[in-house]
Amino acid sequence: MTYGIWSLVPPLLAIALAMLTRRIVVALAVGVFAGALILAGGNPVLATSRALEAHLWKSLADEQHLRVFTFTLLMGAMIGVVHRSGGMHGVVTLLAPLARNRRGGQFLTWLLGLLVFIDDYANSLLLGNTMRPLTDRLRISREKLAYLVDSTAAPVSGLALISTWVAGEIGYIEEGFRQLSGGVSVDGLSYFVQTIPYRFYVLWSLLMVPLVALLGRDFGPMLAAERRAFAGVVSGVSEPQDGPDLLAGPDSGKPLRWLNAVIPVVVTIVVVVGLLVLTGRSELGDGKEGAYRLLHLIGNGDSYLSLVYGSLSGLIVACGLAWGQRLLTAVEIRQAATQGARVVFPALSILWLAWAVSEITDEKHLGTAVFLGNLLEGALDLRWIPTAVFVIASLVAFSTGTSWGTMLILMPIVIGVTFKMLTDQGLADAEHPLLIAAVGSVLAGAIFGDHCSPISDTTVLSSQASGCHHVEHVRTQLPYALLVAAISILCGTIPVGFGFSVWLTLPVGSLLLIGALAAFGRRVDAA
């Protein structure tokens, strides 16, 4: 049975309600019920039963989903313990000599943002709280600190092979291909890696941050905020404010040892990679070791299992270091772990409901992708798919304030639509550059919209942890995000859609970004 335009109701209703109410959880829950109501033929009793049992409970009880939940909570707990034991403060103290001036302070914040790649929440909370005293001393505005934190948090976590994002992103990709007619099996991790060069906004956003620091140039509202901070003058809503203690810091008088942050992270990475290789070798069977590439082994490994036990190992090591050095008591360790897990818990409810909406729209139920594919066939040239997907993902993420929810809602639809259009032209190939670019555009557009959205969780966390007025953070960051997005379209999605190599567009866009900063940016200390 085909549901036609009714198949669009659940995702569109969820997006519209999220935009109107600013409550993404409520909006997604309504989307789930709306989908169940359509499938039940308008029977509210049957719809309620199906929503609860066939969709919500099934989504919650799924083994892979439970592993993602467990991994995220364990990572949050580890972050809480590391922060409370002073590990992150120790890293900042160790690297502080690199930040002797404004340029060094901004560059150090960016560098630490790259190092805290495991989770975007961890990035925002750890960097904002720990770097604030240093950036204040260097007369770097709170608005700039919030920008530095926000523009490295989601991008670096979204690209990292070891992060709280990777399991979800791999799952979205694999699920999107499974929902195709007949089912198409892809190596989720390998496909994830293939999309990295096509995530233009993410790559150029990470490049923009050090360029702003090294060139010493700003523009728009950020320039005004920086000049106020440089002059030591604070006025209006830009007045710095103390960020809330979202994560408890170390007790005064306790030693700040950088190894207490580095060792748990290294252990997590080593265990995850080791388990990926072991499970990958088990999946591929016996063979000559030289015939394997590390990425191929990792791609065939059990990423969900590896991430869970890797994060558990990191948490155990973090707790052992804090207790063994008498930095924290057993009670304090439990409190820090609980607080860290509590910080990431809201994201899990969004994930759960978004997974349910995604399942309702798949080919086995409402068939949203099939309907959109038929609707767009002939109406949109295949060459414009990467650009259209980037814009749509940006609007959805901006409206909902969640990059994860955007990826979950759009990924199966985009894969289904693009693959059908390729098939109609006799180009059916899961690894066609246009399909890879479309998937990359979902992942990149979701982060761009999330950066611009005032209701985004990471945007809110970045401003709070940095002690910056939230409205000012959004207002000062927006021109920077729009510049990178414009270059992403002009030098990224459009050329790739028309057949240009991604390896040609990346350096061209990077040069244009440098030129734009040189042309429009002004030095803070200039008259």
C-alpha positions in Angstrom: 0.0 0.0 0.0 1.2 3.5 -0.9 0.4 6.4 1.3 1.3 9.2 -1.1 1.5 12.7 0.4 0.4 11.3 3.8 3.8 9.7 4.1 5.3 13.2 4.5 3.1 14.1 7.4 5.2 12.6 10.3 8.5 14.2 9.5 7.0 17.5 8.4 4.8 17.6 11.5 7.8 16.9 13.7 9.8 19.6 12.0 7.0 22.2 12.1 6.2 21.6 15.8 9.9 21.7 16.8 10.1 25.1 15.1 7.0 26.4 16.7 7.3 25.0 20.2 11.1 24.7 20.5 10.4 21.3 22.1 12.1 18.7 19.9 11.1 15.7 22.1 7.4 16.6 22.1 7.6 17.3 18.3 9.1 13.9 17.6 6.6 12.1 19.8 3.8 13.7 17.9 5.4 12.7 14.7 5.6 9.1 15.9 1.9 9.1 16.8 0.9 10.8 13.6 2.7 8.1 11.6 1.0 5.4 13.6 -2.4 7.0 13.2 -1.9 7.0 9.4 -0.9 3.3 9.4 -3.8 2.5 11.6 -6.3 4.0 9.2 -7.3 6.8 11.6 -8.1 4.6 14.5 -6.7 6.4 17.6 -6.8 3.3 19.9 -5.0 1.1 17.4 -2.5 4.0 16.6 -1.7 4.4 20.3 -1.0 0.7 20.7 1.1 0.5 17.5 3.1 3.7 18.5 3.9 2.3 21.9 4.6 -1.4 21.0 5.5 -1.6 17.3 7.6 1.6 17.1 8.7 3.2 20.4 9.3 -0.1 22.3 10.9 -1.7 19.3 13.2 1.3 18.8 14.2 1.2 22.5 14.7 -2.5 22.6 16.9 -2.7 19.5 20.3 -4.2 20.4 22.3 -1.6 18.4 20.3 1.3 19.8 20.9 0.0 23.3 24.6 -0.1 22.7 24.5 3.5 21.4 22.7 4.5 24.6 25.1 2.7 26.8 28.2 4.1 25.0 26.9 7.7 25.2 26.1 7.4 28.9 29.5 5.8 29.7 31.3 8.5 27.8 29.3 11.2 29.7 30.3 9.5 33.0 33.9 9.4 32.0 33.9 13.1 31.0 32.4 13.9 34.4 35.1 12.1 36.3 37.9 13.5 34.2 36.7 17.0 34.7 36.1 16.6 38.4 39.6 15.1 39.0 41.2 18.1 37.3 42.5 16.3 34.2 41.3 18.8 31.7 42.5 21.7 33.8 45.9 19.9 33.8 45.9 19.8 30.0 45.2 23.6 29.9 47.9 24.3 32.4 50.4 22.3 30.4 49.6 24.0 27.2 49.1 27.5 28.6 52.7 28.7 27.6 51.5 28.4 24.0 48.9 31.1 24.7 50.9 34.2 25.5 48.8 36.5 23.4 45.3 36.7 21.8 46.4 34.7 18.7 47.9 32.0 20.8 44.9 31.8 23.1 42.5 31.4 20.2 44.7 28.8 18.5 45.1 26.8 21.7 41.4 26.7 22.2 41.0 25.4 18.7 43.8 22.8 19.2 42.2 21.5 22.4 38.9 21.4 20.6 40.4 19.0 18.1 41.9 16.9 20.9 38.5 16.6 22.7 37.0 14.8 19.7 35.1 12.1 21.5 31.9 14.0 22.2 30.5 17.4 21.2 28.9 17.9 24.7 32.3 17.1 26.3 34.0 19.6 24.0 31.6 22.4 24.8 31.5 21.8 28.5 35.2 21.1 29.1 36.6 23.8 26.9 34.1 26.5 27.8 34.6 26.1 31.5 38.3 25.5 31.6 39.4 28.1 29.0 37.3 31.0 30.2 39.8 32.4 32.8 42.7 32.2 30.2 40.7 33.9 27.4 39.5 36.6 29.8 43.1 37.3 30.8 44.1 37.6 27.1 41.1 40.0 26.5 39.4 37.5 24.1 35.7 38.1 24.2 33.3 35.6 25.6 31.5 35.7 22.2 34.7 34.6 20.5 35.3 31.8 23.1 31.7 30.5 22.5 32.4 30.6 18.7 35.7 28.7 19.1 34.1 26.1 21.3 30.9 25.7 19.2 32.6 25.5 15.8 34.9 22.7 16.9 32.5 20.7 19.0 30.1 19.1 16.5 32.4 19.2 13.5 35.3 17.3 15.0 33.0 14.8 16.8 31.1 14.3 13.5 34.4 13.5 11.6 36.2 11.5 14.3 36.3 7.7 13.9 36.1 7.4 17.6 33.3 9.5 19.1 29.8 9.4 20.4 28.7 10.3 16.9 30.3 7.6 14.9 28.0 4.7 15.9 24.9 6.8 15.2 26.2 8.1 11.8 27.2 4.6 10.7 23.8 3.3 11.8 21.9 6.0 9.9 23.8 5.2 6.7 23.4 1.4 7.0 19.7 1.8 7.9 19.2 4.0 4.9 20.6 1.4 2.5 18.7 -1.4 4.2 15.4 0.4 3.5 16.1 0.4 -0.2 14.0 -1.9 -2.4 15.6 -5.3 -2.1 18.0 -4.0 0.5 21.5 -2.8 -0.3 24.3 -3.9 2.1 27.2 -1.4 2.6 30.2 -1.3 4.9 28.9 1.5 7.2 32.3 2.6 8.5 34.0 2.6 5.1 31.1 4.5 3.6 31.4 7.0 6.5 35.0 7.6 5.6 34.2 8.0 1.9 31.8 10.9 2.8 34.4 12.9 4.8 35.8 14.8 1.7 32.2 15.7 0.7 31.3 17.3 4.1 32.4 20.7 2.9 30.9 22.8 5.6 32.4 20.7 8.4 35.9 20.7 6.9 35.9 24.4 6.1 34.3 25.3 9.4 37.2 23.6 11.2 39.6 25.5 8.9 37.9 28.8 9.5 38.6 28.8 13.3 42.5 28.7 13.1 42.4 31.1 10.1 40.5 33.7 12.2 43.0 33.2 15.0 46.2 33.3 12.9 45.2 36.1 10.6 43.8 38.1 13.5 40.8 39.3 11.4 37.2 39.5 12.4 34.1 41.0 10.8 30.4 41.7 11.7 29.1 41.7 15.2 32.1 39.6 16.3 34.5 42.4 15.4 32.6 44.8 17.7 32.6 42.3 20.5 36.3 41.6 20.1 37.1 45.3 20.1 35.1 45.9 23.3 37.0 43.0 25.0 40.4 44.3 23.7 39.6 47.7 25.1 38.5 46.3 28.4 35.1 47.9 27.9 32.0 45.8 28.6 28.5 47.0 27.8 24.9 45.9 27.3 24.0 42.3 26.8 27.6 41.4 26.0 28.5 41.6 29.6 30.3 38.4 30.6 28.4 36.2 33.0 29.4 33.2 35.0 28.6 30.0 33.3 26.6 27.4 35.3 28.4 24.5 36.8 27.1 22.0 34.3 30.1 19.8 35.3 31.7 20.1 38.7 35.3 21.2 38.6 38.2 20.0 40.7 38.5 21.0 44.4 40.9 23.9 45.2 44.3 22.7 46.3 44.2 19.4 44.5 46.9 18.8 41.8 45.9 19.2 38.2 47.5 16.4 36.2 47.1 16.3 32.5 47.7 12.6 32.4 44.3 12.1 34.2 42.6 13.3 31.0 44.9 11.9 28.4 45.2 8.3 29.7 41.5 7.5 29.8 41.0 8.9 26.3 44.0 6.9 25.0 42.7 3.8 26.6 39.3 4.3 25.1 40.8 4.7 21.6 43.1 1.7 21.9 40.4 -0.6 23.2 37.9 0.5 20.5 40.4 0.2 17.6 41.7 -3.1 19.0 38.2 -4.6 19.3 37.3 -3.3 15.8 40.3 -5.1 14.3 39.6 -8.3 16.3 35.9 -8.4 15.4 36.8 -7.4 11.8 39.2 -10.2 11.4 36.7 -12.6 12.9 34.1 -11.4 10.3 36.4 -11.7 7.4 37.8 -15.1 8.4 41.3 -16.4 8.0 43.5 -14.9 5.4 46.9 -13.4 4.8 47.5 -10.6 7.2 49.3 -8.6 4.5 46.2 -8.6 2.3 44.2 -6.6 4.9 44.2 -2.9 5.2 43.5 -1.6 8.7 40.5 0.4 7.5 39.0 -2.7 5.9 39.4 -4.6 9.1 37.9 -1.8 11.1 35.1 -1.4 8.6 34.1 -5.0 9.0 34.4 -4.9 12.8 31.5 -4.6 15.3 31.6 -0.8 15.9 28.7 -0.9 18.5 30.3 -3.5 20.7 33.8 -1.9 20.4 32.5 1.5 21.4 30.7 0.2 24.4 33.6 -1.7 25.8 36.1 1.1 24.9 34.1 3.7 26.8 33.7 1.3 29.7 37.4 0.8 29.8 38.0 4.6 29.7 35.6 5.1 32.6 37.2 2.5 34.7 40.6 3.9 34.1 39.4 7.5 34.9 37.9 6.3 38.1 41.0 4.3 39.1 43.3 7.3 38.5 41.1 9.6 40.5 40.7 7.2 43.4 44.3 5.8 43.3 45.8 9.4 43.6 43.2 10.3 46.3 41.9 13.1 44.2 38.3 11.9 44.7 36.6 9.7 47.1 34.4 6.8 46.0 31.3 9.0 46.7 32.7 11.9 44.7 33.6 9.6 41.8 30.0 8.3 41.7 28.6 11.9 41.9 30.9 13.1 39.1 30.0 10.1 36.9 26.3 10.6 37.5 26.5 14.3 36.7 28.4 13.6 33.4 25.9 11.0 32.3 23.0 13.3 33.2 24.4 16.0 30.9 24.2 13.7 27.8 20.9 12.1 28.8 18.6 14.5 26.9 20.2 13.6 23.6 19.2 10.0 24.2 15.5 10.8 24.3 15.9 12.7 21.0 17.7 9.7 19.5 15.1 7.3 20.6 12.1 9.2 19.2 13.9 10.1 16.0 14.7 6.5 15.3 11.0 5.7 15.7 10.1 8.4 13.2 12.7 7.1 10.8 11.3 3.6 11.0 7.8 4.8 10.4 8.8 6.6 7.2 10.8 3.6 5.8 9.7 1.5 2.8 8.1 -1.2 5.0 5.7 1.4 6.4 4.8 4.8 4.9 7.4 4.7 2.1 8.3 8.4 2.4 11.5 8.0 0.3 9.7 6.2 -2.5 7.0 8.9 -2.7 9.6 11.7 -2.7 11.6 9.9 -5.3 8.6 9.8 -7.6 7.7 13.4 -6.8 11.2 14.7 -7.5 11.8 12.5 -10.6 12.0 14.9 -13.5 11.4 17.9 -11.3 15.0 18.2 -10.0 18.1 17.5 -12.0 20.3 14.8 -10.4 23.3 17.2 -10.5 21.6 19.5 -8.0 20.9 16.8 -5.5 24.0 17.5 -3.2 23.1 21.2 -3.1 19.4 20.7 -2.5 20.1 18.1 0.3 22.6 20.5 2.0 20.0 23.3 2.0 17.2 21.1 3.2 19.3 19.5 6.0 20.3 23.0 7.1 16.7 24.2 7.3 15.6 21.2 9.2 18.4 21.4 11.7 17.9 25.1 12.1 14.2 24.6 12.8 14.6 21.6 15.1 17.9 22.5 16.8 19.2 19.0 16.5 21.7 17.7 14.1 21.2 14.1 15.2 17.4 14.3 14.7 18.0 15.8 11.3 20.3 13.0 10.2 17.9 10.4 11.4 14.9 11.9 9.7 16.6 12.8 6.4 19.2 10.0 5.8 16.8 7.2 4.7 14.8 9.7 2.6 17.9 11.1 0.9 19.5 7.7 0.2 16.2 6.4 -1.1 15.5 9.4 -3.4 19.0 9.7 -4.7 19.4 5.9 -5.3 16.1 5.8 -7.2 17.1 8.7 -9.4 20.4 7.1 -10.2 18.6 3.8 -10.9 16.2 5.5 -13.3 19.2 6.8 -15.3 20.9 3.4 -15.3 23.6 4.5 -12.8 22.5 2.4 -9.8 25.6 2.2 -7.6 25.8 2.5 -3.9 29.3 4.2 -4.2 28.4 6.6 -7.0 30.0 10.0 -6.2 26.7 11.8 -6.3 25.2 9.4 -3.7 28.2 9.8 -1.5 28.0 13.5 -1.9 24.3 13.5 -1.0 25.0 11.5 2.2 27.8 13.9 3.1 25.5 16.8 2.5 23.1 15.5 5.1 25.8 15.2 7.7 27.3 18.6 6.8 24.0 20.5 6.4 22.8 19.1 9.8 25.8 20.6 11.5 25.5 24.0 9.7 21.8 24.3 10.7 22.6 23.3 14.2 25.3 26.0 14.4 22.9 28.7 13.4 19.9 27.5 15.5 19.3 29.4 18.8 17.5 26.3 20.1 20.4 23.9 19.4 21.6 22.0 22.5 25.3 22.5 21.6 24.7 26.2 20.8 23.1 26.6 24.2 25.8 24.6 26.0 28.6 26.5 24.3 27.2 29.9 25.3 26.5 28.7 28.9 29.9 27.1 29.4 31.7 30.1 28.0 29.7 32.6 30.1 28.4 34.3 27.0 24.9 35.8 26.6 23.2 33.2 24.4 21.6 35.7 21.9 25.0 37.4 21.5 26.6 34.0 20.7 24.1 33.2 18.0 24.3 36.8 16.6 28.1 36.8 16.4 28.6 33.3 15.1 25.9 33.5 12.4 27.9 35.6 9.8 30.9 33.2 10.2 28.7 30.1 9.6 26.9 31.7 6.7 30.3 32.6 5.0 31.5 29.0 5.3 28.1 27.7 4.1 28.1 29.9 1.0 31.6 28.7 0.1 30.5 25.1 0.7 27.8 25.5 -1.9 29.8 27.6 -4.5 33.0 25.6 -4.3 31.6 22.3 -3.0 28.2 20.9 -3.6 27.6 22.6 -7.0 30.9 21.7 -8.6 30.8 18.1 -7.3 27.2 17.8 -8.6 28.4 18.8 -12.1 31.2 16.2 -12.1 34.2 18.1 -10.7 36.6 16.1 -8.5 36.2 16.7 -4.8 40.0 16.9 -4.6 40.0 19.9 -6.8 37.1 21.7 -5.1 38.6 21.4 -1.6 41.8 23.5 -2.2 39.9 26.0 -4.3 37.3 26.6 -1.5 40.1 26.8 1.1 41.8 29.6 -0.9 38.5 31.4 -1.3 37.9 31.2 2.5 41.4 32.8 3.1 40.6 35.5 0.5 37.2 36.3 2.0 38.7 36.7 5.5 41.5 39.0 4.1 38.9 41.1 2.2 36.1 41.4 4.7 38.0 40.9 8.0 39.6 43.7 10.1 42.2 43.6 12.8 40.8 44.1 16.3 43.6 46.5 17.2 43.2 48.6 14.0 41.6 52.0 14.1 
